[in-house]
Amino acid sequence: MDRKHRALIFDLDGTLWDTREPVIRIWNDVFEEEGYGRPLTFPLLTSLMGKPMNAFGEAIFPDLEDDLRNRLVRQAEQQENTRLLETGKDCLYPDTADTLRKLSCDHWIGIASNCQEGYIETFLEVSKLGDVVDSFISNGETGLDKDENLRTLMERNGLHFASYIGDTSGDRLSARKAGIPFIWCRYGFGNEVTPDGIDDLSQLPYVLTE
């Protein structure tokens, strides 16, 4: 069977890796250097994971003018993409690389994330999975909501069917709006997203054969 008839699209944060600890350090370093202290906390970042990037600036700096807030966030994003090239390997979930390589033998593999442009490329570089992932899309690239990005990714690549693998209720809702099945990663950032899910990524190949 053509791999495109067995397409899997993955969320990134909370699904394939967890970069919260280094991201907090990186972003706060940028903000502190600009004179705005270290406002990003672990609970705040966790609450924002999976949301479009404009939500980050609004939550971290609710009282700043849009232009200034956006400039600070862009600086933080750029530093994040660069510095994660050095530390990001430690953020991969244990089964990510092996599972994606195994699945890529007979599945088309994609990534759709609400992240900034360049973040998926950083993940692919540190994970050494650039030869495994067939295509990807981000909110930073298109400015679209995730359900629209899922449809766009499928249209770009001639996919008529795909499953979306993610960890939050937002991922589940995006898959539903895009009209595709959803598989929940219980180990990620979401709680009680669906009745069933996988406890680690290594379970996914077995779920797909059920």
C-alpha positions as CSV (number, residue, x, y, z in Angstrom):
1,M,0.0,0.0,0.0
2,D,1.2,3.5,-0.8
3,R,2.6,5.2,2.3
4,K,0.3,8.2,1.6
5,H,-2.7,6.0,2.3
6,R,-1.3,5.4,5.8
7,A,-0.5,9.0,6.8
8,L,0.3,10.1,10.3
9,I,0.6,13.8,11.3
10,F,2.2,14.5,14.7
11,D,1.9,17.5,17.1
12,L,5.3,18.5,18.4
13,D,5.4,19.8,22.0
14,G,4.1,17.3,24.5
15,T,4.0,14.6,21.8
16,L,7.5,14.2,20.4
17,W,9.5,16.2,22.9
18,D,9.3,18.5,26.0
19,T,11.3,21.7,25.8
20,R,9.7,23.6,28.7
21,E,12.8,23.8,30.9
22,P,15.2,25.2,28.4
23,V,12.6,27.4,26.8
24,I,11.9,29.1,30.2
25,R,15.6,29.8,30.6
26,I,16.1,31.1,27.0
27,W,13.0,33.3,27.0
28,N,13.7,34.8,30.4
29,D,17.3,35.5,29.5
30,V,16.0,37.6,26.5
31,F,13.4,39.4,28.6
32,E,15.9,40.1,31.4
33,E,18.5,41.5,29.0
34,E,15.8,43.8,27.6
35,G,14.9,45.0,31.2
36,Y,11.7,43.1,31.7
37,G,12.8,40.6,34.4
38,R,12.1,36.9,34.2
39,P,8.3,36.7,34.0
40,L,7.9,33.3,32.3
41,T,7.2,30.5,34.8
42,F,6.8,26.8,34.4
43,P,3.0,26.8,35.2
44,L,2.5,29.7,32.8
45,L,4.4,28.1,30.0
46,T,2.6,24.8,30.5
47,S,-0.8,26.5,30.3
48,L,0.3,28.0,26.9
49,M,1.6,24.9,25.3
50,G,-0.2,24.1,22.1
51,K,-1.6,27.6,21.6
52,P,-0.6,29.9,18.7
53,M,2.4,32.0,19.4
54,N,0.5,35.3,19.7
55,A,-1.1,33.9,22.9
56,F,2.3,33.7,24.5
57,G,3.1,37.4,24.3
58,E,-0.4,38.4,25.5
59,A,-0.1,36.1,28.5
60,I,3.4,37.1,29.5
61,F,3.2,40.8,28.9
62,P,-0.6,41.7,29.0
63,D,0.2,45.4,29.7
64,L,2.7,46.1,27.0
65,E,1.9,47.6,23.6
66,D,1.5,45.1,20.8
67,D,4.6,46.2,18.9
68,L,6.9,46.0,21.9
69,R,5.4,42.7,23.0
70,N,5.7,41.2,19.6
71,R,9.3,42.3,19.3
72,L,10.2,40.7,22.6
73,V,8.5,37.4,21.6
74,R,10.2,37.4,18.2
75,Q,13.6,37.8,19.9
76,A,12.9,35.0,22.3
77,E,11.7,32.7,19.5
78,Q,14.9,33.4,17.5
79,Q,17.1,32.6,20.5
80,E,15.0,29.5,21.2
81,N,15.5,28.1,17.7
82,T,19.3,28.7,17.9
83,R,20.0,27.6,21.5
84,L,17.8,24.5,21.3
85,L,20.2,23.2,18.6
86,E,22.7,22.7,21.5
87,T,20.3,21.4,24.2
88,G,17.3,20.1,22.4
89,K,18.4,16.5,22.1
90,D,17.9,16.1,25.8
91,C,14.3,17.1,25.4
92,L,13.2,14.2,23.1
93,Y,10.9,11.7,24.6
94,P,12.7,8.3,24.9
95,D,10.8,6.5,22.2
96,T,10.4,9.4,19.7
97,A,13.3,8.6,17.2
98,D,12.9,4.8,17.2
99,T,9.1,4.9,16.9
100,L,9.1,7.5,14.0
101,R,11.8,5.5,12.1
102,K,9.8,2.3,12.5
103,L,6.5,3.9,11.4
104,S,8.1,5.6,8.4
105,C,8.8,2.3,6.8
106,D,5.1,2.0,5.8
107,H,3.6,5.3,6.9
108,W,3.8,8.9,5.5
109,I,5.0,11.1,8.4
110,G,4.1,14.8,8.9
111,I,4.3,17.4,11.7
112,A,1.7,20.1,12.4
113,S,2.4,22.5,15.2
114,N,1.3,25.9,16.5
115,C,5.0,26.9,16.9
116,Q,7.0,29.6,15.4
117,E,8.7,29.2,12.0
118,G,12.1,27.5,12.4
119,Y,11.1,25.5,15.5
120,I,10.2,22.3,13.6
121,E,13.5,22.6,11.7
122,T,15.4,22.8,15.0
123,F,13.6,19.6,16.2
124,L,14.5,17.8,13.0
125,E,18.1,18.8,13.3
126,V,18.6,17.7,16.9
127,S,16.6,14.5,16.5
128,K,18.2,13.6,13.2
129,L,14.8,12.8,11.8
130,G,14.9,15.0,8.8
131,D,15.0,11.9,6.5
132,V,12.0,10.4,8.3
133,V,9.5,13.4,8.3
134,D,8.0,13.9,4.8
135,S,6.5,17.3,5.4
136,F,5.6,19.8,8.1
137,I,3.7,23.0,8.7
138,S,3.5,25.6,11.5
139,N,1.4,28.5,12.7
140,G,4.5,30.6,12.3
141,E,4.7,29.8,8.6
142,T,1.1,30.2,7.6
143,G,-0.7,32.2,10.4
144,L,-3.5,29.6,10.2
145,D,-5.3,27.8,13.0
146,K,-4.2,24.2,13.4
147,D,-7.2,22.6,11.8
148,E,-6.6,24.7,8.7
149,N,-3.0,23.8,8.8
150,L,-3.9,20.1,8.9
151,R,-6.0,20.5,5.9
152,T,-3.3,22.5,4.1
153,L,-0.6,20.0,4.9
154,M,-2.8,17.2,3.5
155,E,-3.7,19.2,0.3
156,R,-0.1,20.1,-0.3
157,N,0.9,16.5,-0.2
158,G,-2.0,14.9,-1.9
159,L,-3.3,13.1,1.2
160,H,-6.9,11.9,1.3
161,F,-6.7,10.4,4.8
162,A,-4.5,11.0,7.8
163,S,-4.6,10.5,11.6
164,Y,-3.4,13.3,14.0
165,I,-1.4,12.3,17.1
166,G,-1.3,14.9,19.8
167,D,-1.6,15.6,23.5
168,T,-4.1,18.3,24.2
169,S,-7.8,19.0,23.9
170,G,-6.9,21.7,21.3
171,D,-5.2,19.0,19.2
172,R,-8.3,16.8,19.5
173,L,-10.6,19.7,18.5
174,S,-8.3,20.6,15.5
175,A,-8.4,17.0,14.3
176,R,-12.2,16.9,14.5
177,K,-12.5,20.2,12.6
178,A,-10.2,18.9,10.0
179,G,-12.3,15.7,9.7
180,I,-9.6,13.2,10.6
181,P,-9.1,10.7,13.5
182,F,-7.2,11.7,16.6
183,I,-4.9,9.6,18.9
184,W,-4.2,11.1,22.3
185,C,-0.8,11.0,24.0
186,R,-1.6,10.7,27.6
187,Y,1.9,11.5,28.7
188,G,1.8,15.0,27.3
189,F,0.3,18.3,28.6
190,G,-3.4,17.6,28.3
191,N,-5.7,16.0,30.9
192,E,-8.7,13.7,30.2
193,V,-8.7,14.6,26.5
194,T,-10.3,11.3,25.4
195,P,-11.3,8.1,27.2
196,D,-8.4,6.2,25.5
197,G,-4.8,7.1,24.7
198,I,-1.3,5.9,24.6
199,D,1.1,6.1,27.6
200,D,4.2,6.4,25.5
201,L,5.0,6.7,21.9
202,S,6.2,3.1,21.5
203,Q,2.6,2.0,21.9
204,L,1.5,3.8,18.8
205,P,2.5,1.1,16.2
206,Y,0.4,-1.5,18.1
207,V,-2.6,0.9,18.4
208,L,-2.5,1.5,14.6
209,T,-2.8,-2.3,13.9
210,E,-5.9,-2.7,16.1
